[in-house]
């Protein structure tokens, strides 16, 4: 039975990916940050408790997976764990910005380094080389206002994935990135960092209203997990999979934003959110 490791399985995309892999007949190790999150994970679903930025804890988890594999290779690693901190960049604390990058960008590096030997770097193991799938975002290509820190982490993940794929090719390890549009998951339910009143308040209110309105059109976790499963199992996976909402309005919006010159996209965001230049006396 092939074995996969998925990070961040307590909710959302990670949880659904683990469930899909189990349904397909695979063995799954899923990471969670707290013991309490592991309580409901049963069956062939084995929890690994670690924070993706804790290198020692991740290495210990890799050792546990190695023992389970018994000399065989790991079939795949899904770097899904992450957070989304939203605030104007000028008002985001340096600590929050650093935390955003540490979890979403340094985390995948720490986890990948720990599990790379099991995926195929270590020559003594048996079986076909495994795969790495990194879960990015559409904002890795287009950075909206007030999502600068999150977008920076996902932009970085795009570059990280490209370099990793080109380096791990010598071991036969294939690397893909999944770039979904808005997904209806709890990652965006957490309150934004506490910030003082500012010139951005009106635009932030519009941003929140649009985000809440678009929630009904957002992707469901299972729409993304199906693509992750495909990237892990097809004979020739793509380097990048874009997953956008199926309704025509959302699809065309993301298409237009990708095709227009950046200044035009700036103008559209400004019109949507009321971010025109301030009139000062």
Secondary structure in CASP SS format (residue, H / E / C, confidence):
PFRMAT SS
TARGET T0000
AUTHOR 0000-0000-0000
METHOD secondary structure of the structure
MODEL  1
X C 1.00
X C 1.00
X E 1.00
X E 1.00
X E 1.00
X E 1.00
X C 1.00
X C 1.00
X C 1.00
X C 1.00
X C 1.00
X H 1.00
X H 1.00
X H 1.00
X H 1.00
X H 1.00
X H 1.00
X H 1.00
X H 1.00
X H 1.00
X H 1.00
X H 1.00
X H 1.00
X C 1.00
X C 1.00
X C 1.00
X E 1.00
X E 1.00
X E 1.00
X E 1.00
X E 1.00
X E 1.00
X C 1.00
X C 1.00
X H 1.00
X H 1.00
X H 1.00
X H 1.00
X C 1.00
X C 1.00
X C 1.00
X C 1.00
X C 1.00
X C 1.00
X E 1.00
X E 1.00
X E 1.00
X E 1.00
X E 1.00
X C 1.00
X C 1.00
X C 1.00
X C 1.00
X C 1.00
X H 1.00
X H 1.00
X H 1.00
X H 1.00
X H 1.00
X H 1.00
X H 1.00
X H 1.00
X H 1.00
X H 1.00
X H 1.00
X H 1.00
X H 1.00
X H 1.00
X H 1.00
X C 1.00
X C 1.00
X E 1.00
X C 1.00
X C 1.00
X C 1.00
X E 1.00
X E 1.00
X E 1.00
X E 1.00
X C 1.00
X C 1.00
X C 1.00
X C 1.00
X C 1.00
X C 1.00
X C 1.00
X C 1.00
X C 1.00
X H 1.00
X H 1.00
X H 1.00
X C 1.00
X C 1.00
X H 1.00
X H 1.00
X H 1.00
X H 1.00
X H 1.00
X H 1.00
X H 1.00
X H 1.00
X H 1.00
X H 1.00
X H 1.00
X H 1.00
X H 1.00
X H 1.00
X H 1.00
X H 1.00
X H 1.00
X H 1.00
X H 1.00
X H 1.00
X H 1.00
X H 1.00
X H 1.00
X H 1.00
X H 1.00
X H 1.00
X H 1.00
X H 1.00
X C 1.00
X C 1.00
X C 1.00
X C 1.00
X E 1.00
X C 1.00
X C 1.00
X C 1.00
X C 1.00
X E 1.00
X E 1.00
X E 1.00
X E 1.00
X E 1.00
X C 1.00
X C 1.00
X H 1.00
X H 1.00
X H 1.00
X C 1.00
X C 1.00
X C 1.00
X C 1.00
X C 1.00
X C 1.00
X C 1.00
X H 1.00
X H 1.00
X H 1.00
X H 1.00
X H 1.00
X H 1.00
X H 1.00
X H 1.00
X H 1.00
X H 1.00
X H 1.00
X H 1.00
X H 1.00
X H 1.00
X H 1.00
X H 1.00
X H 1.00
X H 1.00
X H 1.00
X H 1.00
X H 1.00
X H 1.00
X H 1.00
X H 1.00
X C 1.00
X C 1.00
X E 1.00
X E 1.00
X E 1.00
X E 1.00
X E 1.00
X E 1.00
X E 1.00
X C 1.00
X C 1.00
X E 1.00
X C 1.00
X C 1.00
X H 1.00
X H 1.00
X H 1.00
X C 1.00
X C 1.00
X C 1.00
X C 1.00
X C 1.00
X C 1.00
X C 1.00
X C 1.00
X C 1.00
X C 1.00
X C 1.00
X C 1.00
X H 1.00
X H 1.00
X H 1.00
X H 1.00
X H 1.00
X H 1.00
X H 1.00
X H 1.00
X H 1.00
X H 1.00
X H 1.00
X H 1.00
X H 1.00
X H 1.00
X H 1.00
X H 1.00
X H 1.00
X C 1.00
X E 1.00
X C 1.00
X H 1.00
X H 1.00
X H 1.00
X H 1.00
X H 1.00
X H 1.00
X H 1.00
X H 1.00
X H 1.00
X H 1.00
X H 1.00
X H 1.00
X H 1.00
X C 1.00
X C 1.00
X C 1.00
X C 1.00
X C 1.00
X C 1.00
X E 1.00
X E 1.00
X E 1.00
X E 1.00
X C 1.00
X C 1.00
X C 1.00
X C 1.00
X H 1.00
X H 1.00
X H 1.00
X H 1.00
X H 1.00
X H 1.00
X H 1.00
X H 1.00
X H 1.00
X H 1.00
X H 1.00
X H 1.00
X C 1.00
X C 1.00
X H 1.00
X H 1.00
X H 1.00
X H 1.00
X H 1.00
X H 1.00
X H 1.00
X H 1.00
X H 1.00
X H 1.00
X H 1.00
X H 1.00
X C 1.00
X C 1.00
X C 1.00
X C 1.00
X C 1.00
X C 1.00
X C 1.00
X C 1.00
END
